[in-house]
Amino acid sequence: MLKELYKEGYTQNRELSWLRFNERCLLEATDPAVPLLERLKFVAIFSSNLDEFFSVRVGVLIGMKALKEDHVDNKTGLNAARQLKKIYAAAAKLCQKREEIYKDLKKEMRREGIFELSYEETTKEEKEWLKKYFLSTVQPVLGAQIIDGRHPLPPLQAEVIYCAAAMEYHGSNVFALAAVPSSLNSLIRLPSRKEVRFLHIEDLIQANMGSLFRGAVIKERFKFSICRNAAVDLGSSLTDHEDYRIRMLQMLKKRKRMDLVKIEASRRPSLTVRRYLDRELKTEDCTSLISEIPLDHRSFFAVGSLMEEEQAKRLSYPSYTPKLSPAFRYKRNLFSQILKKDVLLSYPYESMEPFLQLVKEAASDPSVLSIRITIYRLAKRARLVDYLCLAAENGKEVTVLIELKARFDEQNNIDYSEKLMDAGCNVMYGFEEYKVHSKICLISRKSGSTLQHVALIATGNFNENTARQYTDLAYLTADPGIINDALAFFRNMMLGVLDGKYRKLLVAPVSLKQTILQLIERETAKGESGRILAKVNAVTDEEIIRALKEASCAGVRIDLIVRGISCILPEVKGKTENIHIRSIVGRYLEHSRVYVFGSGRSEKMYIASADFMTRNTERRVEIAVPIVDKDIRQQLHTYLDLYLQDNVKARKMSSDGRYRRVRSEENELSAQDELMKIAPASKEVLQVSGSMQSAHKGKVYATKFVDPKKKKKNEKKD
């Protein structure tokens, strides 16, 4: 029997490791080399990450705690209750660090003439302007209510800011609530011609609570937001005639009523109010965090929209447009070019446009017979879906396997599945117990009496927005072995077969983990001549961790570039001395996965959709594709070498699990900056139809003050 992993002394808790990753995101807000507006965004990213962490991971642990099982974490020996205790303590410390960082950022903003104000800090003239704005714009759409026997507490929604007050009203002590309307802009710029002066709408509503309840004596007021448990069980197995989408919609409704896991408040309420909220909200397994910074963290992304263009540009990252790969001649058929040579696209340094154009061409090509694709996450407005619908309307056989269980994208995927079905696409959903997380597209066409196929296999989603924000790789090929496996993969998916056989592709849950373990064992047998290099987002799989430790003990050099969670500790004497782990948090979210085993002629290289996590290797449908083309292998080695040389954004993990910045006396090198510089660009210009543009405009969070004199002047010009 194997010894419990946590007793061997070279592993750490998954959740605490993730919190350290999020801390690295927060620390980007302290880097003076990062432009001011971008540093603000890192505070927002940290906060958004933390909310999702509580909704998902903490929610799972609370469920385990409720079952009162003796199950313990195999990396640390901690049960659910002890893990939660450590998580709450660590999260509270991080939020306190966030407060301090935000105060420093506000000081820097003021030096730039940007003033984020509380209502009390505004001048008399500004208060008069705000009163008019409140009465004309805010109050008419504000749903404020007294909470009593006839007005029960409404179901509170996650990601909504609530302004609350305890007050005496018509002789009774009551609680009042006003939800900040999502239809209103989060930031309000005040009428100042020289400086940028603004406040958050949540503060304006809180300041005007008295005017909403005339005659009330307000005793205390505060703002708060909540996180609900998002770990919802789909329940019993589907019947033969039950529509999976209906079950998912029921799950989404249930999620809105799940128990609270976190409350974030602007101040600590009185004991009386806390007892009231505990009773009404059932906060037994809920942690409370106090946050003096604005609760609508997303609004930090909009601060730049309040400024003049030049100032906002100066305080942001230099603009970068993903380059059009020079691997193609865009006036010629892309399908035919892929038949002749493999192509690797590297996002966001290169554009996703070649893939989109490939699908668009296929949609109208009379020779194309079918398009098959798996979809996990999509942009809110996806040209890819438009092209797939066009293909179906043009008589192509379009098969789309869309995963409805993609967390927090369920509704988006349900909506797209309906649109695709309406256009005539054959739409399938993922398996009940397995998420389909693979990223593969297969296009088939007839040429004379033969069939031709090209495939794209990627590390990241077919999402046109995140392809500009995440680092990912996409491999376009007509390799016969890969094509045969791709054809078999889609046949198996249509038949609901998980245990199909594949010769070149590694497919989870069938062969991916098994092959990774075999390749680690192969390198272990080489001893000091062995070599393992992997770039992944997380390392949690117990069997892979054990295998890596054995390889290290055999003398194999192991370099892991891990964005987030790493349950294996590096450089532990006698255990993982030859394992070196580094993490990079920068302008773009690291998302690509690359596995390299061996060196020279015996080297095996893959790009994959899977991390070294049990959920990926055992409970998801994933694909890793071998890279055989010499030029592309060299391209990937250059890519990985830059990450290993990074001494600007890289942090190295120590044997205690903590990360420390990589220090070097050599010239500074940032892998992401260097990849932006060296990405080759096509000299061609690719025209994209205006009706198909993917420039999705999200919510504008800022109300910008316009000088009435300038407005009249501009109207005359128009």
Steps between C-alpha positions, in 0.01 A plus 500: 500500500628842405594730783266802530651769282480772767729296727783511247568870550511638147139609433277790597129582511334576168284787627780679685720462192228665292476789747874555454441521125233764558740684729742514206224665296451755777871571525499612136311803633811596698745483208603857403592370153132419440299805383264647760169409333623145446592474867144595589379220274713246686316594821175427316635172360608389847154581638314327218722192534434489874122513449513210256728304733252533785203413278662184367781361715382624839149390406626146439680492837191627683304216340762249614495645851120469513524128419724462809717247320844412628645568156826695511701679234759253370761777461482633859290267714254782579126434514252748346445699821873555557552595136220757524653649814834548324333638186298758696811617686707525181222678308456757780873579491495538123201734514681711759798514264262605221376790717856625552587467133186684395575788736842536337342492154256776598795717605668438164176581321479832682851586388369452147201727565255209540289522814278214615279661764262391769173694512624688807811617311303677227454878508172680567455570128571137413246379757236720338589357157490147640160559660355598163666200337364269769143630467497500121699185417543272799187515715253422217660157444592425861317216675525592867286332764435455869547145628216393730219244524324638189821568310723193540867504417526440123730227363842663492701461182872444465700778328244761610592781741244567775473822700353419840383703798375433851257775596204614703201537269145587610583404856657164418858378461528363147753388243503656153663391178572649158667300221734700278336476153716323241348728234684803639863589450721418796717813487374858500738770385445832672496837316867595513690635200853453630494188714331164469271488803260209538316281745336161491125478459478266799630789718245741353214262577627433851526873570139553386339216695333760725321664205367160389322450834368840601468548873733213581777537755796303366707340775756325283563439133734278304545331161545132435516234230468124520641184342283190476609140477520417128580131549153378400431130450301425183314229689387164365597364159318626194214295362503400133251772407624783726655808337842570655454875448187496717694329779778760471250788516353349816852479645563868423179595682605286797843669507331836567358358824806313625648574843731794552874435521627857536373845593715801427394816684621861508501497880419261782130536589382525860436180694122543462524531122748210478261276690216606272702425186626170640142393563355620170791398274594176680869587521615202707768395247560848362807714559482879528768728360520874559595704195555873510562512126203527259305175482442518125855398414416475129463876490879531529516401133304814410708767675692565178178586316459806726825655374618672190628250247867602530505466879328160492743383234800614704377311809425174315701227332615601151234379259569167333305343216552125446697452179370321196710185454725514191462123460207552262427677172163643588384557142529126444299212644620433856383137504728416205796666668457292818501184286858591403642611837422507870450839667519603866320813619607659829234717667484789585824581321341373182136539401227235502389646167653222280287238676185712474568563133556127445154425641347790306654374174379147573146627561479623140729250324285268281756221546482501881274225631521536877630698797529335841601690813499484882411820686561577868494881528411764241503878481170672580480581133676232298572525129589131518136418572389723211729307264384161629138604453581625149660166419191310613273732303720434195436128530818391681479235768592697814545307823556699819571337834437783745568456870209642699680446832773760434479674836348851487464469120205264518239755391719631218550145369130415532415809295757411234384139485150623415632734231708223344209257502270759342753537216497126436817392684514161667554595865619259768570559868771366727473188713325502838810419705767629262548852369616523140789744538690412180554766232481339157354591161496271196408618148444250218464567128477300180769531234413289199441151633699549822426658837737756647507609864668766710485527878567766758586389854553770761593555862231765553140576417364614165429834666578805290525728802724291725724422201614862542554465876618142564817330379397194300617283211307368200638232268366470143588175324407246235724227644328170401548336841357798686212530252410131543493548876291818464247313285488219757462755783191660349349159416548397861354823635188458284456146630572594862816287506765617749745211469588524131844410368737760352846458351643855511269717707502464878138509609374516858364313679637219277870540429624846601592428862625150422736635232626786716588251776673272250706788363600614849602139575702494176693810607543361852677198353752735335607642836700821472463490121121530535322826431142616570363846423134594533302821487160458664252695710490257792657184646272303735478143367637266769636236261679758286642665814634166625650423157671840482645448849640160397651656187661773710651241736643324195678821400269617220505877444138620524390855422136587558349833395180507704265797488289418804465199729793273569445236764852366451772691684832538314856461625411301813819321602501132415159527333462766232848650485503493120155656455497874433173693485445852376185704441436800280223753560502790258304699248339186356354201682724199446281220364700290251599143587813338356656166601859405406654166594860420412736683268657457160363224277307335783314818592119482520316834485128571538269796532184428694172623643573322830688594814663249734179487704290197588189674368672537160661158484209296635175698488518698178531433130834659408738484205878528475649507150860398417717758325721333239577781254861617564433870442203503735694309765772764477236771524370341821850460645560873444166565669585287805859625524373857535284396795798330661716810448239752622645710782238775504163332560623158610483383859667181619343267755703400804468176692264674745249569220564873495595689185786746472585722206775372274802726539765526230789730425452433131291717271133503593282269295121471516376198304168664414663825387756311294234286333314817401821633343603189310159385375528515119230686311349451158533788255147427377195681636201279568164666449230391741136555410346778707190291565720229650721722716565351845560831679273416788431809705437413860332719759632854531553557869570874506286810475724774364431863575472714188551875522169656377691775313712244316187297426328795329816574307521141376132499406560807278790320330281195434 
